[in-house]
Amino acid sequence: MKHNQTIVIKIGTSSLTLPTGQIAIATIASLVETICLLRS
C-alpha cells in the first residue's frame, strides 16, 4: 500500500495578494509550479 504524505506550506496573505487587496494570481501560479517541481 502506498503511503501519502501531506506537505503543509504556510504563505502569508500579503504574499498572495496585491496592494489593492486583489488576489495575486501570477504569484500563486508561480508558487504552485515551484512546489510541483520540488515534489517530482
Secondary structure, 3 states (H helix, E strand, C coil): CCCCCCCCCCCCHHHHECCCCCECHHHHHHHHHHHHHHHC
